[in-house]
């Protein structure tokens, strides 16, 4: 029987499971401060006009640039909370860290490509690590909350993820609508990037999930098998 919550887990995590997510969060925060001081935050946003100028580095750089403090804090908070849980299921360091980075970066790039594909012929731009983070959430959705094994593509976990994604974006659209109505602050949600990142994390996660027994052995090397 699968757990009721998408984030409920019946295994423990250690401080080491948060090292890589914390390092990524730290780099994102440093980049945000530096770009704000220089006034160059939007230079790292990804869009068709930027790519047409040959600035392909934004495929990666857009993930460490954020539109505001709230955007930054929300992304880093979720990265830390979800990242540690997922990292704990990817094996032992350093391989677990490399697997985590692959899912994070791969989800971010996939999110950017999805954004570009669904905004072809426009000048719309996008920045932030949200696509990568939705990839982590989707990857975690493939982990059984009790056994730690990967779940099938079609399972109750899949529907939980779909419900979470839908409700999350509905709430975001309502919030942004209220901000625009009462305070005149217009902002948009790059749902395309979120969707692209989630699809990558959801489909690729099982490739990097070791057998549950192997993870347990790495956590407790003295255990007899």
N, C-alpha and C positions, 0 to 999 in steps of 0.2 A: 504494500500500500504506500503510495507516494504521499509526502507531506503536503499539508494544506497551503503552506507559505512557500513562495518561490525562493526565499532566502533562509529558510529554516534548515539547520544542519545538525546531524547527530554525531559529528566528529569534531575533535578539538583542533585549534590552530595554535601556532607558536609565534613568538615575536619575529622569527626569521621569515615567516610567511608574509610579513608586511614590509620587509626591507625593500624589495623591488618596487611595489606600489608607492612606497614613501619616497623613494629616489625619483621616480617619474613625477610625482606630485611636486617635489622640491624643485625639479628642473622647470616645470610648468610655471611655478610661482616666480622663480627667478626671471624667466623669460618675460612674464607679464610685467614685472617691475621695470626691467630694462627697456622694454618696448614702450611702456607708458612714459618713462623719463625722456626717451628719444622722440616720442610722438610718431612712432613708425608701426603701430600695432596693425593697421590695415594693410601694410606692405606684405604681410604674411598670409593674408586671406587668399583663398583659392577661387578662381573664376576662369571662364574661357578666355577673356582678354589677357589675363596674366599668363596663362599657358601659351597663348599665341605669341607672346613676347619671348618665349623660351625659358621662363622662370619655373622649371619643373620641380625645383626644390620645395615649392609650396605644397606639393603633395604630402610632404612630411611636416613642414614647418607650420602649416595651418593648425596642427593638433596642439601646439604649445602656445598659441595666441588666443586670447579670449576678449570678448566684447565688453566686459565689465567685471567688477568685483564679485557681484552675486553669481554671475556665470562661472567665474573662476572657483569660488568657494564650493558651489554645488558640485561641479565636476570633480574637484579634488576630494571632496568628502565621499562621494560615491566610489571613486577610484580606490580609496583606502579601504572602505568597508567591503566592497565586493571583491577587490583585488586580493586581499588576504585570504578570503574563503576559497577563491579559485586557485590561487597559488599553492595552497595546501594540498590540492589534488593533482598537482602536476609533477610530482616526484621530489627529488632532493636537489639542493643547490649543487652546482650551478645550472644543471640542465633545466630545472623548474623555472629559473629566471629567464632562460633563453626561450623556453616555450611560452611563458607569459608575455615576453616582449613580442614574440611573433604574433600571438593572438591580438595583442593591443595594437601594434603597428599595422598588421594586416587588416584589422577591422577598420582602423582609421583611414587607410588608403582606399579600402573598398567603399567606405562611406563617402569619401570624396568623389570617387568614380561614379557612384550612384547619383550623387548630387549633380555632377556635370552632365551625366546622361539624361537626367530628367529636366535639366535647364539648358539644353542645347540651344544655341542661337540667342541667348540672353547675356546680360552683363551681371547677373546675380552673383554675389560672392558669399563665401561662407568661411567661418573660422571656429576653432574650438575642438576639444577632445571628445565631444559628445558621441560622435560616431564610434570611436574606439571604445568608449565606456559602454555603449549599448552592446558592442561586441562581447565585452566581458560578461555583462549580464546574461546575454543569450548563451554564452559558453557555459556559464554556471547553471543555466536551466537544463543543460544536457547531463548534469551530474545528479544521480539519485541521492536524495537527502539522507537516506539511511545507509545504503550499501557503499555509496561513493562511486559505483560503476556508471558508465555512460548509458543513457536511456535511448530507446528507439526514437527515430525522427517523429513518428506519430505516437504520441503518448499524452497523458494528462499534463505532463510538464510543458509540452508544446502549447497547449491551450492556456495554461497559466501564463506563459510568456506572452502569447498573443493578447490576452486580457490586460496584462500589465502594460504592454506597449500602447494599446489603445487608450486605456484610462489615463496613462501618463501624458499622452499627447493631447487628449481632450482637456485635461486640467491646464496644460500649458497654453493651449489656444484660448481658453476662457480667461486665464490670468492676463495674457497679452492683450486680449480684447478690452478688459477692464482698465488696464494701464493706458491704452489708447483713448478710451472714452473719457476717463476722469482726469488724466494727467497729460494727455496729448503725446505720450511717448510711444512711438510706433516701432515695433520690433517684430521679427519673424522667426519661426522655428524651422531649422533645416531638417525637417522630418525625413527627407530623402537620404541624408547622410546617416541618420539614426537607423533607418531601415537597412541600408546597405551594410553598415557595420554589424547590425544584429544578424543578418543573414550569414555573413562570413563567420562570425563567432559561433553561431548555432551549428553550421555545417562542418566547420573544421575542428571544433573542440575535441570530438572523440578521437581524432588522430593523435592528440597529445595527452590523452588521459590514460595513464598506466593502469594496470589491473589494481583493484582495491587492495589485494593482499600484498602487492609489491610496495605500495605506498605505506602500508602499515609497517612493513619490515624496515623500510628506510627511516620511519619515524622512531622505531624501537629496534635497533640493530641487535640487541641481545636476545630478542624473542626467538624461541625455537620454532622451526617451521617443519 
